Amino acid sequence: MKTLYGIQYLRAVAALAVVLFHAAERSGEHFAIGAAGVDVFFVVSGFIMIVISEDRHLTPRGFLKDRLLRIAPSYWIVTSIMVLGSLAGLFPNLVLDPVHLIASYLFIPVASPSTGEMWPILVQGWTLNYEMFFYLVFAASLLLARPLRIAALALVFGTLVLVGQFAAPTGSIMDFYTRPIVLEFIAGAVIGRLWLAGHAPHPDTGLMLIAFAILSFAAIYLLQFNFNTWLCAPLAICLVSGMLAVEKGGALPRIPALSYIGDASYSIYLWHTLAISVVVKAGMIAGLPTAAIVWVGALLGTLLGIVCYEGVERPLHHLIKHRRIVFRIPGRRAAD
């Protein structure tokens, strides 16, 4: 897939927004709108899945294998660090339970014994439970003719949301998978199909969509509205559509640093809370101002994610790719 810098920039901004959200939340400050970075991630994810499947003859098994190898190793490492840290007494509020532990590794939403929420051991991993579910449904759609795939996805997720509105019990696994947030994947998929068909707004319209989304997010934050999916999803859709329109019109500048953060966004998302936890504890002991704790925590959380991207995620992917090449072509050099 050709690099789309607009998508890279959105991944970077979304990751940084989530980092700032967690840094503020753990310091007792208010930046709830930062969590809307997840809405942007989900729309982008739906877009990417459609685009990468366009020119490749993907099988359901091959697709799921690729996604699992892309997502799971780093996540399992961070989860294991959380488990070991809990056993060592570093995370006194983390309660370990065998069922919850296994479910966390398998991307199955189970109520946390620590909070009662449908969160895995690594709290931000709740979004990966949605991602994996979307991948499963998307993999099944690959058995259909290409023109039918989005309709099938929309039917499945639309039905789930309707069930959730009328029948899903609160706090259950059915409640988790029937929340409106799953529709963001479909929105991204529709944007991807339109993009592949050459349908994108005019760049000027794209700029207006971006401006509208940013101003609306700012209004939500400043007015301290209780944001939700119905409010944030349309803004995330505007942001993604607008960015793609500007890029298609050739008006998007190249910002290497932001593009790099986009590459590292998954590692930043996984690892940042470890650094934030340390900064918050140290900052409170030292009596630092809350604002300083928030910004230092966000900065060090981002830096830790970048370090782990270079030191964990990239080497893991290289190792996996290398081993897979050797496995598929026995008796030949890996460089062939």
TINUMI-364615 format. One line per field, with one value per residue (C-alpha): chain; x, y, z; residue in one letter. Coordinates in Angstrom, 2 decimals. Layout:
% TINUMI-364615
mol [A | ...] $
X [X | ...] $
Y [Y | ...] $
Z [Z | ...] $
type [A | ...] $
END
This chain:
% TINUMI-364615
mol [A | A | A | A | A | A | A | A | A | A | A | A | A | A | A | A | A | A | A | A | A | A | A | A | A | A | A | A | A | A | A | A | A | A | A | A | A | A | A | A | A | A | A | A | A | A | A | A | A | A | A | A | A | A | A | A | A | A | A | A | A | A | A | A | A | A | A | A | A | A | A | A | A | A | A | A | A | A | A | A | A | A | A | A | A | A | A | A | A | A | A | A | A | A | A | A | A | A | A | A | A | A | A | A | A | A | A | A | A | A | A | A | A | A | A | A | A | A | A | A | A | A | A | A | A | A | A | A | A | A | A | A | A | A | A | A | A | A | A | A | A | A | A | A | A | A | A | A | A | A | A | A | A | A | A | A | A | A | A | A | A | A | A | A | A | A | A | A | A | A | A | A | A | A | A | A | A | A | A | A | A | A | A | A | A | A | A | A | A | A | A | A | A | A | A | A | A | A | A | A | A | A | A | A | A | A | A | A | A | A | A | A | A | A | A | A | A | A | A | A | A | A | A | A | A | A | A | A | A | A | A | A | A | A | A | A | A | A | A | A | A | A | A | A | A | A | A | A | A | A | A | A | A | A | A | A | A | A | A | A | A | A | A | A | A | A | A | A | A | A | A | A | A | A | A | A | A | A | A | A | A | A | A | A | A | A | A | A | A | A | A | A | A | A | A | A | A | A | A | A | A | A | A | A | A | A | A | A | A | A | A | A | A | A | A | A | A | A | A | A | A | A | A | A | A | A | A | A | A | A | A | A | A | A | A | A] $
X [0.00 | 1.35 | 2.17 | -0.67 | 0.87 | -2.51 | -3.28 | 0.16 | -0.43 | -3.81 | -2.35 | 0.30 | -2.16 | -4.57 | -1.80 | -0.57 | -4.13 | -4.59 | -1.23 | -2.22 | -5.62 | -4.04 | -1.41 | -4.13 | -6.49 | -3.88 | -2.86 | -6.41 | -6.77 | -9.42 | -8.64 | -11.37 | -11.60 | -8.14 | -9.84 | -11.47 | -8.15 | -9.59 | -12.47 | -9.95 | -7.97 | -11.07 | -12.10 | -8.53 | -8.45 | -11.57 | -10.10 | -6.77 | -8.36 | -10.31 | -7.35 | -4.81 | -7.20 | -7.90 | -4.90 | -4.04 | -5.59 | -6.11 | -7.54 | -9.28 | -6.55 | -3.72 | -5.33 | -5.85 | -2.32 | -0.86 | -2.99 | -2.21 | 1.54 | 1.26 | -0.74 | -0.20 | 3.56 | 4.09 | 0.78 | 1.63 | 5.00 | 3.49 | 0.75 | 3.38 | 5.28 | 2.07 | 1.55 | 5.14 | 4.95 | 1.78 | 3.37 | 6.33 | 4.01 | 4.61 | 0.94 | -0.95 | -4.30 | -4.04 | -5.90 | -4.92 | -7.54 | -6.88 | -9.93 | -9.26 | -5.57 | -6.24 | -8.91 | -6.52 | -4.00 | -6.71 | -8.37 | -11.62 | -13.46 | -14.01 | -14.84 | -11.69 | -11.53 | -9.71 | -12.37 | -15.37 | -14.96 | -14.58 | -10.87 | -7.93 | -4.87 | -3.36 | -6.32 | -5.87 | -5.99 | -9.80 | -9.53 | -7.59 | -10.48 | -12.59 | -9.86 | -9.55 | -13.31 | -13.40 | -10.58 | -12.53 | -15.64 | -13.59 | -11.76 | -15.11 | -16.18 | -13.19 | -15.13 | -17.63 | -17.29 | -15.58 | -18.70 | -20.61 | -18.08 | -18.93 | -22.65 | -22.06 | -19.91 | -22.54 | -25.27 | -23.33 | -22.26 | -25.52 | -27.44 | -25.13 | -25.69 | -29.46 | -29.29 | -27.23 | -29.77 | -32.63 | -31.42 | -27.79 | -27.36 | -24.99 | -21.51 | -21.79 | -19.66 | -22.70 | -22.95 | -19.27 | -19.57 | -22.87 | -21.78 | -22.09 | -18.31 | -18.13 | -19.80 | -16.63 | -14.91 | -17.69 | -17.42 | -13.71 | -14.39 | -16.85 | -14.30 | -11.76 | -14.10 | -14.83 | -11.11 | -10.31 | -13.06 | -11.48 | -14.23 | -12.88 | -14.03 | -12.35 | -9.24 | -10.97 | -13.86 | -11.33 | -9.81 | -13.24 | -13.95 | -10.67 | -11.34 | -14.88 | -13.66 | -10.86 | -13.08 | -15.80 | -13.38 | -12.09 | -15.64 | -16.35 | -13.24 | -13.75 | -17.45 | -16.71 | -19.42 | -19.75 | -18.40 | -19.65 | -19.49 | -22.49 | -20.76 | -17.15 | -17.58 | -18.91 | -16.02 | -13.49 | -15.10 | -14.80 | -11.17 | -10.21 | -12.20 | -10.80 | -7.21 | -7.52 | -9.10 | -6.24 | -3.69 | -5.41 | -5.28 | -1.51 | -1.82 | -0.59 | 2.91 | 5.50 | 6.25 | 8.80 | 8.62 | 4.85 | 5.00 | 7.54 | 5.31 | 2.55 | 4.79 | 5.49 | 1.89 | 1.07 | 4.04 | 3.31 | -0.26 | 0.82 | 3.72 | 2.98 | 1.03 | 4.04 | 6.06 | 3.11 | 2.55 | 6.16 | 6.09 | 2.81 | 4.10 | 7.47 | 5.89 | 3.45 | 6.21 | 8.31 | 5.36 | 5.52 | 2.66 | -0.03 | 0.43 | 4.13 | 3.34 | 0.88 | 3.25 | 6.33 | 4.29 | 2.98 | 6.49 | 8.16 | 5.26 | 5.71 | 9.48 | 9.11 | 6.79 | 9.31 | 12.15 | 10.04 | 9.10 | 12.77 | 13.86 | 10.90 | 8.29 | 10.56 | 13.01 | 10.08 | 8.56 | 11.93 | 12.41 | 8.91 | 9.28 | 12.72 | 11.52 | 8.47 | 10.59 | 12.89 | 9.87 | 8.23 | 11.36 | 13.28 | 16.80 | 17.28 | 18.97 | 16.70 | 18.00 | 16.84] $
Y [0.00 | 3.41 | 5.58 | 7.98 | 10.73 | 12.04 | 8.70 | 8.68 | 12.15 | 11.13 | 8.05 | 10.26 | 12.89 | 10.23 | 8.47 | 11.73 | 12.69 | 9.38 | 9.81 | 13.29 | 11.98 | 9.30 | 11.68 | 14.15 | 11.49 | 9.96 | 13.39 | 14.39 | 16.80 | 16.99 | 16.16 | 13.64 | 14.62 | 13.10 | 9.71 | 10.60 | 9.58 | 6.06 | 7.11 | 8.33 | 5.08 | 2.97 | 4.93 | 4.74 | 0.98 | 0.35 | 2.45 | 0.60 | -2.86 | -2.06 | -0.47 | -3.19 | -5.93 | -4.34 | -5.55 | -8.65 | -12.09 | -12.46 | -15.56 | -15.34 | -17.45 | -15.44 | -12.14 | -13.17 | -14.52 | -11.25 | -9.18 | -11.37 | -11.22 | -7.46 | -6.80 | -9.57 | -9.88 | -6.34 | -6.43 | -9.73 | -8.36 | -5.28 | -7.39 | -9.77 | -6.82 | -5.75 | -9.27 | -9.55 | -6.07 | -7.00 | -10.15 | -8.05 | -5.61 | -2.70 | -2.42 | -2.86 | -1.95 | -4.65 | -7.80 | -10.94 | -13.55 | -16.66 | -16.20 | -12.50 | -13.21 | -15.74 | -13.57 | -10.62 | -12.59 | -13.91 | -10.53 | -11.59 | -8.91 | -10.02 | -7.83 | -6.81 | -7.97 | -4.70 | -2.28 | -4.25 | -2.67 | -4.73 | -3.99 | -6.36 | -6.27 | -3.57 | -1.21 | 0.43 | -3.06 | -2.81 | -1.21 | -4.22 | -6.46 | -4.45 | -4.54 | -8.31 | -8.74 | -6.50 | -8.52 | -11.75 | -10.35 | -8.77 | -12.06 | -13.81 | -11.13 | -12.04 | -15.16 | -12.91 | -11.11 | -7.74 | -5.62 | -7.43 | -7.07 | -3.66 | -4.42 | -7.60 | -5.78 | -3.07 | -5.68 | -7.51 | -4.47 | -2.63 | -5.60 | -5.80 | -2.14 | -2.57 | -5.55 | -3.46 | -0.67 | -2.95 | -6.23 | -6.41 | -6.58 | -3.98 | -5.25 | -8.39 | -9.45 | -8.85 | -5.31 | -4.77 | -5.87 | -4.11 | -0.60 | 2.05 | 2.45 | -0.62 | 1.44 | 3.53 | 0.59 | 0.53 | 4.26 | 3.85 | 0.97 | 3.11 | 5.91 | 3.35 | 2.09 | 5.64 | 6.42 | 3.40 | 4.42 | 7.86 | 9.64 | 12.19 | 15.70 | 18.70 | 19.77 | 22.99 | 20.95 | 18.73 | 21.73 | 22.78 | 19.28 | 19.28 | 22.75 | 21.77 | 18.62 | 20.42 | 23.30 | 20.89 | 18.79 | 22.00 | 23.06 | 19.70 | 20.13 | 23.79 | 23.38 | 20.12 | 18.16 | 14.47 | 13.18 | 9.88 | 7.88 | 9.57 | 12.92 | 12.02 | 9.48 | 12.01 | 14.34 | 11.51 | 10.72 | 14.37 | 14.43 | 11.30 | 12.29 | 15.81 | 14.68 | 12.25 | 14.95 | 17.36 | 14.65 | 13.65 | 17.30 | 17.38 | 20.07 | 18.05 | 19.03 | 16.40 | 16.39 | 13.60 | 13.82 | 13.45 | 10.62 | 8.83 | 9.19 | 7.67 | 4.67 | 4.40 | 5.08 | 1.48 | 1.17 | 4.59 | 3.49 | 0.28 | 1.48 | 5.06 | 4.34 | 2.63 | 5.83 | 7.99 | 5.91 | 6.43 | 10.17 | 10.70 | 8.91 | 10.68 | 14.05 | 13.81 | 12.78 | 15.72 | 18.09 | 19.19 | 21.24 | 19.10 | 20.71 | 19.82 | 16.22 | 15.97 | 17.30 | 15.46 | 12.26 | 12.73 | 13.49 | 10.52 | 8.24 | 9.18 | 8.75 | 5.32 | 4.30 | 5.45 | 3.60 | 0.42 | 0.88 | 0.85 | -1.71 | -4.09 | -3.69 | -3.27 | -6.04 | -8.37 | -7.71 | -8.20 | -11.50 | -12.70 | -11.73 | -13.35 | -16.61 | -16.70 | -16.26 | -19.11 | -21.30 | -20.72 | -21.25 | -24.09 | -24.66 | -21.13 | -18.14 | -15.70 | -12.88 | -14.58] $
Z [0.00 | -0.97 | 2.02 | 2.72 | 4.78 | 5.89 | 7.49 | 9.11 | 10.54 | 11.91 | 13.57 | 15.17 | 16.41 | 17.68 | 19.62 | 21.16 | 22.12 | 23.96 | 25.72 | 26.90 | 27.98 | 30.18 | 31.57 | 32.56 | 33.89 | 36.17 | 37.42 | 38.30 | 35.39 | 32.66 | 29.03 | 28.31 | 24.66 | 24.16 | 24.30 | 20.97 | 19.45 | 19.67 | 17.39 | 14.82 | 15.15 | 14.48 | 11.38 | 10.09 | 10.79 | 8.70 | 5.89 | 5.93 | 5.91 | 2.72 | 0.98 | 1.78 | 0.67 | -2.73 | -4.73 | -2.72 | -2.94 | 0.78 | 2.36 | 5.72 | 7.31 | 5.76 | 6.71 | 10.33 | 10.57 | 9.28 | 11.66 | 14.66 | 13.98 | 13.60 | 16.77 | 19.30 | 20.06 | 21.39 | 23.24 | 24.90 | 26.01 | 27.67 | 29.26 | 30.64 | 32.12 | 33.86 | 35.23 | 36.48 | 37.96 | 39.82 | 41.20 | 42.34 | 44.11 | 41.73 | 40.75 | 44.03 | 42.47 | 39.81 | 40.86 | 38.95 | 38.17 | 36.02 | 33.77 | 33.28 | 32.68 | 29.93 | 28.37 | 28.30 | 26.25 | 23.92 | 23.23 | 24.87 | 26.88 | 30.48 | 33.46 | 35.30 | 38.94 | 39.67 | 38.39 | 37.17 | 33.73 | 30.55 | 30.47 | 30.02 | 32.26 | 30.04 | 30.21 | 26.80 | 25.30 | 25.33 | 21.90 | 20.63 | 21.65 | 19.21 | 16.58 | 16.74 | 16.54 | 13.48 | 11.92 | 12.47 | 10.79 | 8.01 | 7.42 | 6.99 | 4.50 | 2.31 | 1.33 | -0.45 | -3.75 | -3.28 | -4.02 | -1.26 | 1.52 | 2.89 | 2.73 | 4.71 | 7.28 | 7.63 | 8.10 | 10.82 | 12.80 | 12.26 | 13.60 | 16.60 | 17.44 | 17.16 | 19.51 | 21.90 | 21.92 | 22.91 | 24.36 | 25.50 | 29.29 | 30.73 | 31.53 | 29.42 | 26.47 | 24.26 | 25.62 | 24.76 | 21.12 | 20.46 | 21.36 | 18.61 | 18.45 | 16.17 | 13.43 | 13.14 | 11.43 | 8.83 | 8.29 | 7.63 | 5.25 | 3.26 | 3.06 | 1.82 | -0.90 | -2.05 | -2.04 | -4.19 | -6.61 | -6.95 | -5.06 | -2.63 | -1.74 | -3.34 | -1.36 | -0.31 | 1.04 | 2.75 | 4.52 | 5.68 | 7.00 | 8.93 | 10.35 | 11.33 | 13.11 | 14.99 | 16.08 | 17.17 | 19.20 | 20.79 | 21.63 | 23.25 | 25.40 | 26.32 | 27.09 | 28.94 | 27.19 | 27.96 | 24.69 | 23.26 | 20.07 | 18.46 | 18.99 | 18.19 | 15.39 | 12.83 | 13.68 | 13.24 | 9.87 | 8.83 | 9.91 | 7.96 | 4.86 | 4.93 | 5.32 | 2.41 | 0.24 | 0.93 | 0.18 | -3.04 | -4.12 | -3.54 | -0.88 | 2.11 | 3.29 | 4.17 | 7.91 | 8.53 | 12.34 | 12.38 | 9.85 | 12.04 | 15.11 | 12.98 | 12.34 | 16.06 | 17.12 | 18.04 | 20.36 | 21.83 | 22.48 | 24.19 | 26.33 | 27.35 | 30.54 | 32.13 | 31.95 | 32.96 | 36.11 | 37.19 | 36.44 | 38.32 | 41.43 | 41.34 | 40.60 | 43.48 | 45.89 | 44.70 | 44.96 | 41.32 | 39.86 | 38.29 | 34.87 | 34.94 | 35.84 | 32.95 | 30.32 | 31.58 | 31.78 | 28.24 | 26.94 | 28.63 | 27.72 | 24.08 | 24.26 | 25.88 | 23.05 | 20.45 | 22.21 | 22.31 | 18.66 | 17.73 | 20.32 | 20.44 | 17.71 | 14.67 | 15.66 | 16.34 | 12.94 | 11.27 | 13.10 | 12.22 | 8.58 | 8.36 | 9.88 | 7.64 | 4.50 | 5.56 | 6.36 | 3.00 | 0.92 | 2.59 | 1.45 | 0.14 | 1.69 | 3.49 | 1.30 | -1.90] $
type [M | K | T | L | Y | G | I | Q | Y | L | R | A | V | A | A | L | A | V | V | L | F | H | A | A | E | R | S | G | E | H | F | A | I | G | A | A | G | V | D | V | F | F | V | V | S | G | F | I | M | I | V | I | S | E | D | R | H | L | T | P | R | G | F | L | K | D | R | L | L | R | I | A | P | S | Y | W | I | V | T | S | I | M | V | L | G | S | L | A | G | L | F | P | N | L | V | L | D | P | V | H | L | I | A | S | Y | L | F | I | P | V | A | S | P | S | T | G | E | M | W | P | I | L | V | Q | G | W | T | L | N | Y | E | M | F | F | Y | L | V | F | A | A | S | L | L | L | A | R | P | L | R | I | A | A | L | A | L | V | F | G | T | L | V | L | V | G | Q | F | A | A | P | T | G | S | I | M | D | F | Y | T | R | P | I | V | L | E | F | I | A | G | A | V | I | G | R | L | W | L | A | G | H | A | P | H | P | D | T | G | L | M | L | I | A | F | A | I | L | S | F | A | A | I | Y | L | L | Q | F | N | F | N | T | W | L | C | A | P | L | A | I | C | L | V | S | G | M | L | A | V | E | K | G | G | A | L | P | R | I | P | A | L | S | Y | I | G | D | A | S | Y | S | I | Y | L | W | H | T | L | A | I | S | V | V | V | K | A | G | M | I | A | G | L | P | T | A | A | I | V | W | V | G | A | L | L | G | T | L | L | G | I | V | C | Y | E | G | V | E | R | P | L | H | H | L | I | K | H | R | R | I | V | F | R | I | P | G | R | R | A | A | D] $
END
